[in-house]
Amino acid sequence: MRILHTSDWHLGRSFHREDLLGQQAAYVDHLLDVVEGERVDVVVVSGDVYDRALPHVDAVHLADEAFARLAASPAQVVVTSGNHDSAQRLGFGSRLIDAAGVFIRTSAATVGTPVLLEDEHGPVAIHALPYLDPRALAEPWQLPARSHQAAIDAAMVRVRSDLAGRGPRTRSVVMAHAFVAGAEPSDSERDISVGGVSRVATSTFDGIDYVALGHLHGRHTLTDTIRYSGSPLAYSFSEADHRKGSWLVDLDSEGAARAEFVDAPVPRRLARLTGDLEALLADPLLEVHEDSWVQVTLTDRARPRHAMDRLRARFPHTLVLAFAPVGGAPTSTPAARASGRSDHEVTLDFVEALRGAPANPAESALLREAVDACCEDTDLDVLVGGA
């Protein structure tokens, strides 16, 4: 059986206020091309179809289109909910949708009941575990601890009980949305820890032929049989070096899984640049990043004027600008009022501390005007300052 393992679509997500829906639609096109070109039997989507519990209508339309196109393809589809999804909304109508070959599993009540598929070698039981919130399951499942490890352990008891009754010829696949030990997170995943306990041991999935994980946005191979596909697009600058795509997994007659990574299209690359402004604007080697989304950290001792405008003249898609001046920055701004300094002097100190250079005469005059406008009664200013 040929499986295409993907996850963490996060439909409707933006990237530093840049709309990604067109790029997400391009990924859906790519996914359908892979299904057709590689003769995929089943697509597994391991959670976080949407970016939020109440997705934007355009994101819902894209998901509807994606599932309709997959239903019309030769492949069947198994989808689980992630921690970003609303289980109720994503799972609405799932019993009707099953008939179309799209199996959406969002309820803990279905854990232990697999999606059963067949190929020429016999049955494959796909146990699709939705995101399992330990707080919600602690009482109904009588968990020994309020942790993700306890929740997944309880789910795997149900999975193994089902597999034990199916005989040795049934091959097994488990889908799970969790933080499994041995993988590293990026900046764009939502923290799912409960009381600081979030990681799940790889040994939890011992004996399963293939484990298709979701939640982390980087691809990871934890063992030959346990993998994260990662997100199809980068959702933070911490993912600038990620290779995005999905796993194409061949499950042979004995349940041995052989995986090959299929790269997704990269509509716009990410770059993180560090240096002083003039050097970044002049470096010919940075031409390759002129069409990238860019995060810049400037190291100039004095904060350059109009830095973002100047950067965007060369790198039009600069989205994030930070400052880390050489030699470090002041750790605090002057308290000033305690030493009897005027409000105008406090603002001048603040500008110099922030920028690393004093305000010029025009700026000083503007700051004085702003201070006077905030407190027209100078006697009141003195009274408040001395209170």
C-alpha positions in Angstrom: 0.0 0.0 0.0 1.3 3.4 -0.9 0.6 6.1 1.7 1.2 9.9 1.4 1.7 11.3 4.8 1.1 15.0 5.3 0.0 17.3 8.2 -0.3 20.8 9.6 -1.8 22.5 6.6 -3.0 25.4 8.9 -5.4 26.7 6.2 -6.1 30.3 6.8 -2.9 31.2 8.5 -1.0 34.3 7.5 2.8 35.0 7.7 3.5 38.3 9.5 0.2 39.6 8.0 0.9 38.2 4.5 -1.9 36.2 3.2 -0.9 32.6 2.5 -4.2 31.2 1.1 -2.9 31.3 -2.5 0.2 29.4 -1.5 -1.8 26.9 0.4 -4.0 26.4 -2.7 -0.9 25.8 -4.7 0.1 23.1 -2.2 -3.2 21.4 -2.6 -2.6 21.3 -6.4 0.8 19.8 -5.8 -0.7 17.2 -3.5 -3.2 16.1 -6.1 -0.3 15.9 -8.7 1.6 13.6 -6.3 -1.5 11.4 -5.7 -1.9 11.0 -9.5 1.7 10.7 -10.5 2.8 8.4 -7.7 -0.4 6.2 -7.7 -1.0 6.9 -4.0 -3.5 4.6 -2.4 -4.3 6.6 0.8 -3.5 10.2 1.9 -3.2 10.6 5.7 -3.5 14.1 7.1 -2.3 14.1 10.8 -4.1 17.1 12.2 -4.2 20.9 12.1 -6.1 21.1 8.8 -7.1 24.7 9.9 -5.1 27.3 11.8 -7.9 28.2 14.2 -11.0 26.6 15.8 -13.3 29.0 13.9 -11.6 29.2 10.5 -12.2 32.0 8.0 -14.8 31.1 5.3 -12.0 31.2 2.6 -10.1 28.6 4.5 -13.2 26.4 4.8 -13.8 26.7 1.0 -10.2 25.6 0.3 -10.5 22.6 2.6 -13.8 21.7 1.0 -12.2 21.9 -2.4 -9.2 19.9 -1.3 -11.2 17.0 0.1 -13.6 17.0 -2.8 -10.7 16.7 -5.3 -9.1 14.0 -3.2 -12.4 12.1 -3.0 -12.5 12.2 -6.8 -8.9 10.9 -7.1 -7.9 7.2 -7.0 -6.8 7.7 -3.4 -8.7 7.4 -0.2 -8.2 9.9 2.6 -7.9 9.7 6.4 -7.9 13.0 8.3 -7.6 13.7 12.0 -8.1 16.9 14.0 -5.2 18.7 15.6 -4.9 21.1 18.6 -5.7 24.1 16.2 -8.8 22.5 14.8 -12.3 22.4 16.3 -13.1 18.7 16.5 -16.8 19.4 16.2 -16.5 21.7 13.1 -14.0 19.6 11.3 -15.8 16.4 12.1 -19.3 17.6 11.1 -20.9 15.2 8.6 -18.0 12.7 8.9 -20.3 9.7 8.9 -21.8 10.8 5.6 -18.4 11.8 4.1 -17.0 8.3 4.9 -19.0 7.1 1.9 -16.9 9.3 -0.4 -13.7 7.7 0.8 -12.7 10.6 3.0 -12.5 9.4 6.6 -12.5 12.3 9.2 -11.8 11.3 12.7 -12.0 14.0 15.4 -13.6 12.3 18.4 -11.9 10.4 21.2 -14.9 8.0 21.1 -13.6 6.6 17.8 -10.2 5.7 19.3 -9.6 1.9 18.9 -11.9 1.7 15.8 -9.7 1.8 12.7 -10.3 2.8 9.2 -9.9 -0.6 7.4 -8.4 -0.5 3.9 -7.4 -3.4 1.6 -4.7 -4.0 -1.0 -3.6 -7.1 -2.8 -1.7 -8.2 0.3 -4.7 -7.9 2.7 -6.0 -5.5 5.2 -4.4 -2.3 6.6 -5.8 -0.9 9.9 -5.3 2.8 10.1 -5.9 4.0 13.7 -6.5 7.7 13.3 -6.0 9.4 16.7 -7.3 12.9 16.9 -5.6 15.4 19.2 -6.2 14.1 22.7 -6.4 16.7 25.4 -5.4 15.2 28.7 -7.6 17.7 30.6 -10.7 16.6 28.8 -9.9 12.9 29.0 -8.6 12.7 32.6 -12.0 11.7 34.0 -13.7 9.7 31.3 -10.6 7.7 30.5 -9.4 7.5 34.2 -5.9 8.7 33.2 -3.3 8.0 35.9 -1.8 11.5 35.2 -2.9 14.6 33.4 -0.3 14.4 30.7 0.0 13.7 27.0 1.9 10.6 27.7 -1.0 9.2 29.7 -3.5 10.1 27.1 -1.6 8.5 24.2 -0.8 5.5 26.4 -4.5 5.0 27.0 -5.3 5.4 23.3 -2.6 2.9 22.4 -4.1 0.3 24.8 -7.3 0.6 22.7 -5.3 0.4 19.4 -3.4 -2.7 20.5 -6.6 -4.4 21.8 -8.2 -3.9 18.4 -5.1 -5.1 16.5 -4.8 -8.2 18.7 -8.2 -9.4 17.5 -7.4 -9.0 13.8 -4.6 -11.6 13.4 -1.0 -11.3 12.2 -1.9 -10.5 8.5 -3.3 -7.1 9.4 -0.8 -4.3 8.9 -1.0 -1.3 11.1 -0.7 2.5 10.8 -1.3 5.0 13.6 -1.8 8.7 13.1 -1.2 11.0 16.1 -1.0 14.7 16.8 1.5 15.1 19.6 5.0 16.2 20.6 7.1 13.0 20.5 10.5 13.0 22.1 13.5 13.2 19.8 12.1 16.0 17.6 12.7 19.8 17.8 9.9 22.3 17.7 10.0 25.6 15.7 8.5 29.0 16.8 5.2 28.5 15.0 3.7 25.6 16.9 1.2 26.2 19.7 2.4 25.0 23.1 0.3 21.9 24.1 2.0 21.3 27.4 -0.1 20.5 30.4 1.7 21.4 33.6 5.0 21.3 31.7 4.4 17.7 30.6 4.0 17.5 26.8 6.5 15.0 25.3 5.5 11.4 24.4 8.1 8.6 24.2 8.7 6.9 20.9 8.4 3.5 22.7 4.7 4.4 23.0 4.2 3.3 19.4 6.3 0.0 19.6 5.0 -2.7 17.2 3.2 -0.3 14.8 4.2 -0.7 11.2 4.1 3.1 10.5 3.4 6.1 12.7 2.3 9.3 10.8 2.8 12.2 13.2 1.6 15.7 13.1 2.1 18.9 15.3 5.7 19.8 14.7 6.3 21.9 11.6 9.7 20.4 10.7 10.1 17.0 9.1 11.6 14.5 11.4 12.6 10.8 11.2 12.5 9.6 14.8 12.8 5.9 13.8 12.4 4.1 10.5 8.7 3.8 11.3 8.0 7.0 13.2 8.0 10.3 11.2 6.8 13.8 11.2 5.9 15.2 7.7 6.1 18.8 9.0 4.0 21.6 7.6 3.8 22.1 3.8 4.8 25.8 4.1 7.0 27.7 6.5 5.0 29.5 9.2 7.9 31.3 11.1 11.4 32.5 10.2 12.7 29.7 12.5 11.7 27.4 9.6 13.9 29.2 7.1 16.1 26.1 6.7 13.3 23.5 6.7 12.7 21.2 3.8 9.0 21.2 3.3 6.9 18.4 1.8 5.4 15.0 2.6 6.4 11.4 3.1 5.6 8.8 0.4 5.5 5.5 2.3 5.4 2.1 0.8 4.0 -0.6 3.1 4.9 -4.0 1.9 3.1 -7.3 2.4 5.0 -7.9 5.7 4.3 -4.4 7.1 7.9 -3.0 6.4 7.7 0.7 5.6 10.0 2.4 3.1 9.7 6.2 3.0 10.8 8.8 0.5 10.4 12.5 1.0 8.5 14.4 -1.7 9.4 18.1 -1.7 6.6 20.7 -1.8 6.8 23.8 -4.0 8.4 26.8 -2.3 6.5 29.9 -3.6 8.7 32.3 -1.7 11.8 31.5 0.3 12.7 32.8 3.7 16.0 34.6 4.7 17.4 35.8 8.0 20.0 38.5 7.5 22.2 40.1 10.1 24.6 43.0 9.8 24.9 46.8 9.5 22.5 48.5 7.2 25.0 49.8 4.6 26.7 46.4 4.3 23.4 44.6 3.8 22.4 47.1 1.1 25.7 46.8 -0.8 26.5 43.1 -0.5 26.2 41.5 -4.0 25.9 38.0 -2.5 22.5 38.9 -1.1 21.0 39.4 -4.5 19.6 35.9 -4.1 17.3 37.1 -1.3 15.8 40.1 -3.1 12.6 38.1 -3.7 12.5 36.3 -0.4 10.6 37.1 2.7 13.2 38.6 4.9 13.9 39.0 8.6 16.7 41.5 9.3 18.7 42.2 12.5 20.7 45.4 12.2 23.9 45.6 14.2 24.6 49.3 13.7 25.8 51.1 16.8 23.4 53.9 16.1 19.9 53.0 14.9 19.7 54.1 11.2 17.0 56.4 10.1 14.3 55.1 7.8 15.8 51.6 8.1 12.8 49.7 7.0 12.2 51.9 4.0 15.8 51.5 2.9 15.8 47.8 3.3 12.5 47.4 1.3 14.0 49.3 -1.5 16.4 46.4 -2.0 14.4 43.6 -0.3 10.7 44.5 -1.0 9.4 41.6 1.2 11.2 42.5 4.4 8.7 41.7 7.1 10.6 41.8 10.4 13.2 44.3 11.6 15.1 44.0 14.9 18.1 45.8 16.3 21.1 44.3 18.1 23.8 47.0 18.1 27.4 46.0 18.3 28.6 46.3 21.9 25.2 45.7 23.3 22.3 48.0 24.2 21.5 49.9 27.4 19.7 47.7 29.8 17.4 50.4 31.1 16.1 53.8 30.3 16.7 56.8 32.6 14.3 57.2 35.5 15.0 61.0 35.3 12.0 62.3 37.2 13.5 61.2 40.5 16.5 63.4 39.8 14.3 66.4 39.0 14.7 66.3 35.2 11.9 67.7 33.0 9.6 65.6 30.9 11.3 67.0 27.8 14.7 65.8 29.1 13.3 62.4 29.9 12.1 62.0 26.3 15.5 63.1 24.9 17.2 60.5 27.2 14.8 57.8 25.9 15.5 58.6 22.3 19.2 58.5 22.8 19.0 55.2 24.8 16.8 53.6 22.2 18.6 54.8 19.1 22.2 55.2 20.3 22.4 58.8 19.2 20.9 62.0 20.5 17.9 63.7 18.9 18.7 66.5 16.4 17.3 70.0 17.0 14.2 69.5 14.9 13.4 66.2 16.8 14.0 67.9 20.1 11.6 70.7 19.2 9.0 68.2 18.1 9.4 66.2 21.4 9.0 69.5 23.4 5.8 70.3 21.5 4.4 66.8 22.2 5.2 67.1 25.9 3.6 70.5 26.1 0.5 69.2 24.3 0.1 66.4 26.9 0.1 68.8 29.8 -0.7 72.4 28.9 -0.8 73.5 32.5 2.8 73.7 33.6 1.8 74.1 37.2 -0.1 70.8 37.0 2.9 69.1 35.4 5.1 70.2 38.3 2.5 69.1 40.8 2.1 65.7 39.3 5.8 65.2 38.9 6.4 66.1 42.6 3.5 64.0 43.9 
